Every structure is written in structure tokens, then in C-alpha cells.
Amino acid sequence: MPLRVRLALGFALGTALLIGVVGLGFVLQLRTSLYATLDVGLASRAATLTEQYTSGGLPALRTTRDEEPVQVVSADGRVVVSSTDLTGGPVLDQRALAAVLARRVDGAGPLGFTTGDEHERTRFLATVLSDRDGLVLVVGTGTDIADAADEHVDTGLLILGPIAVIAAGLGAWWLSGAALRPVERMRRQSAGLARHDDGTHLAVPGTRDEIASLAATLNELLDRQRQALTQERQALERERGFVADAGHELRTPLATLRAELELAGRPGRDRDELVEAITSAAGETDRLIRLAEDLLTLARADGSGGFLRARTVDLAEVTASAARAASAVGDRRDVDVVVDSPPHLEADVDPDRLRQALDNVLANAIRHSPEHAVVTLTLTGEDDRAVFAVADDGPGFPADFLPHAFERFRRADTARARSDGGSGLGLAIVETITHAHHGRVRAANRAEGGALVEIDLPRSAGDGGSVPDGDRTAAVPS
């Protein structure tokens, strides 16, 4: 059954029950009040007749035809005096007579009662007329006026009651329809969004009530679902792009390796040609190994397992070891690696992953530095953070490359990077390791020339939280 129908029926039944209970109580109270009013008049008449009896005895009682019913009954039930309209016998039976006499002894006052059928009723009041003579006085009056008022009230309840019930039901139907109209509108909009989500929101009524709060909450839920779907879609697209790029990167060295081996296997090749082919194949094999290791690193970082094994280490030692390894590579191109570091600076990091990130940045800086250049590795400690900065004297990053510097398989110079063995994963791995440490990474061009990469890490494992992508910075100083 629809909620609107249930509300209308509930209001109608509730109204009917309320009118029935209140009407019954009102009728009973009205009847009691009317009879109490009649009893007051009867008591006044009884007092007057008692005074007449006291002054002149039974002959002094006025029981003419024009007056209301009057009867005097003895203690044994005989009618002593009666008005002409009470000639049928005593009004009180023996039980009622005894009750009147007992009430006088107990001080309970006169006894009131009503006789007759629904068309003609009489209200009586019985009281002791004389204790000495054992006489009981009964006076009565018609209940026509009281019965008419009672009947009018009953008629009004019977006529107006159903009207009020119907009005309550219709009012509940209208009010529930008005209250549920925004809900129905939201239901239709939700059904439309379920078939085709065009990015719109549910209409929020301006009533500032529970329905408006529900609409606002549902809009927040829609936004979160859309955001989750967008992120899932973007993650899927990144995964597909990553797989495609990885396949493309693997295809080139594998094809080159196959070609070199095929050439080496051809008959008539002299020793020098074989050595050259094998050397080239070995270079391509090294490139494949490096690429596989980079892909494995990113796969572990993207997985749900533990990627870091953090412990308290001396960052100055990690910096020095990374600089020594980079110096060995830089010597081949006459590139010096200079270290500027405090003697001791501790932090909770994974030393192997941090060393990997520094190696990638230093290798990138040396690769793009001219001969006789200097690459500077600087470590600074500020409060609870440690900042590594690698600066070179090379041409710097292209302006259009900076916004994409940390994307996977992105190269500033695709042709030269491939010839130098670069896969476009170095800075991506740096960013992955930095974010795993809850840090920030920044790539920029220095005003005096050359590139600058900064890795900002918290020194305590409990500092900071996950760093969103918006905290990654790639900028050009003005």
C-alpha cells in the first residue's frame, strides 16, 4: 500500500477514534451537568415543600395539577400524598425507600434518579420529609429540555464527526502528497541518473527540512560515487597506458637484441664484428634488466604489500654513499659531484629506497650535464623535515615537460633518452618512493641555468599523511 494512502487512512482512523472518545466524554459530562442542574431545581422545590409541611403538615402541601410531580411516601411504602399525575402507585420501591432513609442517616443527601422511556423521561429527587413521622418526599420534573440538548449534541456528533474524519483523511492525503512530492521528484531523477548519468544533482527543495537534508546527503553520495568511478576509470586508463608503454619499451630492446644476435649468427662474420654485435647485445640486455627492475619497483609500489622497510638511519651517510656512486659514473664524462650535507641527520626512512631515488636523480643530472660540469647534492634539515636537492649545469627541463616530469615513460628528449638508455621511469620512481615516505618532490629550472630536483621528506615516520598528487610540484622560477 502506498505511503500516501497509509498516512491518509491513519489520520482518518486517528481522527475517528479521537472524536469518538472526546464525543463520548462530552456527552456524558453534558448529561451529568444537565441532570445536576435539574437536581438543583428539584432540591429547591423539596426545600419549599418541607417548609410547607413543617408549618402546616400534610394539608399544607401544594400538589395541584399545574405543578410538577410530588409524592409523599411513608416508611412502609404507602402513598400518603400524591399529585394527580402520580396516581399509579409509589415512585419508590422498598429498596429505593430504604436507600433514601439510609442516606439521611449517613448524611449523603437526597437520592436522584430518572424513570421513563426515551420519549418521556422524568427526573426525581427523593429526600426525608420527617424523621419523626418516617415520611419521604419525592419531587420530579420533566427532562424534555435536557434530553433535547443531549439529542442535539448526539446529532451533531453523528453528522459532523464523519465530516471531520473525511476532512482529516483528505487533509492528510494532500499534506502527504505535498511532503512526498520532492521525494517522488528525487526518485524520478535518480531513476534517470541510473539510466544515464549526465553529472547533474538531485534538486534540493528550499524547505530546509529533513527532505532537503536527504537530498543534500544523496548529492554528496553521488559526488563520492562519481569521484570513485572517475578515479577507478583513471586508474584503469593509467594501468592500460602503463602496460602499453611497458610493452613498447620492451619491444625496442628485444627487437634490437634479436637483430644483433641474428647478425652475429650469420656466416662470414669476423671476430671484430662478432665482438661488436655481442657488445651491443649485452648493452641491450642491460637496458632490459634496468627496465625490468624499474617496472618491478613500480609494481611493488602499486601493490597492496609492504613497499618500504623504514628504520632510523643517518641521512648524511646515505647522501655520501649516493654521491660516491654517482662520482664513479660522472668521472667518465668529467662531471664532478659535490656534496653539501650536515655531519649527522637522522630520519625514519627506507635507506635502500631512498638511495634508489637519489641514484635516479643523480644519474639523470649527470646524463644531461655537459662535460666539465658540476652536479651538487645538498641535504638540509629544517625542524622535522629533511630536504635533498640535486642541481646540475645542464640545459634544464623543457618548459612543456615540467608539468609531466614525474609521469611514467615521459622523456624530455625521447630520442636522446633512448640512446642513453633512459626509459622515462627514473623520475616516476623518485616520485613513488617520495610519496611512500609521505614526502613531496619538486622539479624546476634554476634561474642561473640547469635543472633542480628537490625531495622533501618527514624525518619521523608518524609525520604527515598520504600526499595527494596536488602536492607534487614542477615549476619554473620567474
Secondary structure as UniProt FT lines:
FT   HELIX           3..56
FT   HELIX           58..60
FT   TURN            65..66
FT   STRAND          70..74
FT   TURN            75..76
FT   STRAND          79..82
FT   HELIX           84..86
FT   TURN            87..88
FT   HELIX           94..106
FT   STRAND          111..116
FT   STRAND          121..130
FT   TURN            131..134
FT   STRAND          135..142
FT   HELIX           144..195
FT   TURN            206..207
FT   HELIX           210..265
FT   TURN            267..268
FT   HELIX           271..302
FT   STRAND          311..314
FT   HELIX           315..330
FT   HELIX           331..333
FT   STRAND          336..340
FT   STRAND          346..349
FT   HELIX           351..367
FT   TURN            371..372
FT   STRAND          374..382
FT   TURN            383..384
FT   STRAND          385..391
FT   TURN            399..401
FT   HELIX           402..404
FT   TURN            405..406
FT   TURN            408..409
FT   HELIX           414..419
FT   TURN            420..421
FT   HELIX           426..436
FT   TURN            437..438
FT   STRAND          440..445
FT   TURN            447..448
FT   STRAND          451..458
FT   TURN            461..462
FT   HELIX           469..471
FT   STRAND          473..475
//
